Amino acid sequence: MNKRFVLSVLAASIGLAGCGSDDDSASRIVVEPAVDNCKDMDNLYFCDGFSTDNMATNWKVLAVEGANDGTAAGTFDIPANKGYLRYNAGGKGGEILLASDAAMADVPSGNYFVEAKIRPRQNSTTANKQIFLMGRYDSEGNWFGGGLNVQNSPSSTQVEAVISTDGSISRPVQSKRPIVLGTKNTDSETFEDGTWYVTRFEMIDNHLSVYLDGEFIGTTDSDKYQSTGKFGLFTNNRAFEIDYIKVGDPTIKPVQLTLDYMSTAWENAVAGGDPLVVNVTAVQSDGTTEDTYEVSSSDEDVVLANKVNGKVTIEPMAEGTAVITFTSGSDADLTKSIAVTVNRAFAMPTAEYGDLSSKLMPAIDSTEQFIDGQLSITFDDDITLGEIGEIRIYKNGTATDPVDTIKAMNEQNVLGYEGQDKRRVVNFNPLSVGDDGKTLKIALHDGVLDYGTSYYVVIGEGLVTGSKLNGNNFVGLGANSNWKFTTKSAPATGTDVTVGPTGQFASVQGALTYLMKNVDKNAAKTVTVQEGTYEGLLFLRKVNNVTIKGAGKDKTFIQYDNYETLNGGGGKSDIDGTGPQGGRAVFLVETVDNLVLEDLTLKNTHVRSNAYSNQAETIYFNSPYRLIAKNANFISEQDTLLLKGYTWFYNTLVAGNVDFIWGYSVASVFENSEIRTLGDSKSGVEVETSGGYVLQARTANEGDPGFVFINSKFTSGVGPVGNTVKDGSTYFARSSGKSSAYDNVVLINSQVGPHIADIGWAGKDVNGQPAPKPASATSGWREYASQDLTGNALDVTKRESGIVLSAEEAAPYLTRDKVFASYNDGSGWKPQP
């Protein structure tokens, strides 16, 4: 039977979902599987290279429920002359392939590895995005597995070992690794970009281990499924190609080829500039013996690769692109590649534009400028930013070794001060265009300017294209423009500082860095932020008793567009400024006590889109201590607040969509506050959308209060692109499903809008959410004396998965003092308005 026909018939009922976007493929690596599929068959129990008509013989395509939203089911095919299996995701997924009896004929019971080459790909569906090799498949929903958790951003991807029990998947091994997605497939095209990853899952007795490209990632133990069960393939919502599905003896280890430079691209190279040094680990299949490897450049006129033992130096020679390929000596199919983009060497522009006194800020020859201020240049017409070019800042009187260099793309910033134990390292966008469309705004790297020093600014060719400056085509701004300025003298040491036009600092981070460096850790400190909008990411670490006070929540705005695809994860600081691991929050706070945020708006301006992973906190309070927010706004769309420790939000607005209050709080009180669900921008412009979920609690101890809402309102509002929220489409909370966490949320005397569903809480049967732990008077999902928005008692008879407290059961949660009673080993905390 024709294999293509078999696949199309058997796959008709399969549907998967996944979130994705069509990324620019310029930096993707094309790595084709070798023609020699399934070599060394004598050493394997089973191998399928998808180069012959073997699908019906080797595999059972499992019937998976299709999407219920009208989207197409997922489909398999084998592209002509390619020799690999392709899966295009559809609506909903799960267990999609299971080995046939014939495929299992030579596989011993229990101990074996499953290995495959997998090339993950973008697709337009939603929800989770996982590709797991299954082993010891017991029955539907019951199996071991290992493989890739492939989110849209390489900063969020992981290698995991998993245990599926009754369809609920736990992930005891999770290790971050950058995994790049190829572009999106269509029915009529076969894209050949993307990266192949050798993924291996092995089972030896009760030990379950997972590998990526031969690198041991992690192991866990489980006695759940012992000695029987087939191998197969599971995916949630991710399109991919797969080849070389192999099963073999797990005592024979995979050949390893790994690089300490984990990205598949190097885009900041400059011709004649600093090289990239890559350390290579190559190990033979015995798991210990050092292996050989080769390295080559696709264009040595552009990039040279020099190998000395386990170190490769990649030297950018000339403007252009080239691919550096590393190949294992023991397995020619095992390769790693880095796409290198080399930008032209900087040349000082010489063009003249006449009088620029009204075009440049800081003004030419100005004094008393902030060391943490921004630069700007205003053109005659709308700006188009280029992908090359750079801005350089020099000390006046010098023409070499700039104090700061800002490139057009792929920049990082380090927040904190040099010599600090840890600093926050982030990817950031230093260039932005003003509301007029003509003004280029330039953010310098933090900490590069000194007090009382003169500087001059130059702009290389290519940074701005197609624009005019004073009637002349812009081809860069050189030293002959005399864009010079002098910074302020150092401020007198003090505990109170001001940010704004008449203050000591232009940025909030400038003030925080000054306090962290110069003021006693426990002294009371105040940062007064004047009226205005302040763009930038923030970092505060190991400094107590800091108050950041604005001019009013409708007058002082601190904001930035930060999100999971730009900076993955909740975030943490790094030793010596390595990274970036600074996370997606606007404000990262670490090990700080008594931080007060008052009379201001903290906003993450990221707009949810199918093009990105959209988690985007305003603040990550990563501290076991105390945070106070009064008369403030916290606005984002997804994951607005990530909290630990003890936090109090009073007379404050928290707005978002999708788990926009979440975390590991011991006790977080929201009092006299508004919790506003926003219309979801991801659904399009000005449509009525689902409200998603307000909370996800991950409380560590069953008896800790968790998230408590006292005399607060749950409302809905218009999102950033004009979307509204459907009535009955929002749930108070969903569970994390983690066995180590509790779903502790309490509503006390709170008013609830019609956007909240009658059942209130998203239990196991809601949108496939995991089951919460059972609620009791002291843990889980609870409410007391809930009202509608007019103050009338609310009908809660249809509630599911949560409980309604009695007056006696609600007593420990009626006031902030009672909720915070455990603070400081039971001494308690009584914050005041």
Secondary structure, DSSP 8 states (H G I E B T S, - for coil): --HHHHHHHHTTT-----------GGG-------SSTT--GGGEEEEE-S-SS-HHHHEEE------SSS----EEE--TTT-SEEEE--S--EEEEEE-TTTTTT--SS-EEEEEEEEEE--S--S--EEEEEEEEEETTEEEEEEEE--SSTTS-EEEEEEEETTEEEEEEEEE-----B---BTTB----S--EEEEEEEETTEEEEEETTEEEEEEE--SS-S--EEEEEEES-EEEEEEEEEE-TTS---EEEES---SEEEEEETTS--EEEEEEEE-TTSSSB--EEEEES-TTTEEEEEETTEEEEEE-SSEEEEEEEEESS-TT-EEEEEEEEE----------S--TTTEES-TTEEEE-TT-EEEEE-SS--EE-SS-EEEEEETT--SS-SEEEESSSEEEEES-TT-S-BEEEEE--EEE-TTSSEEEEE--TT---TT-EEEEEE-TTSEES-EETTEE---B-GGG--EEEE-------SEEEESTTSSBSSHHHHHHHHHHHS-TTS-EEEEE-SEEEE--EEEES--SEEEE-S-TTTEEEEE---TTTS-SS---BGGG--S---S-SEEEES-SSEEEES-EEEE-----TTS-----SEEEE-SSEEEEES-EEE-SS--EEE-SEEEEES-EEEESSS-EEE--SEEEEES-EEEEE--GGG-SS-EE--EEEEEE-BSSTTS-EEEEES-EEEEE--TTS-EE-TT-EEEEB----TT-B--EEEES-EE-TTB-TTBSB-TTSTT-------BTTBSEEEES-B-TTS-B---TT-BSSEE--HHHHGGGSSHHHHTTTHHHHT------
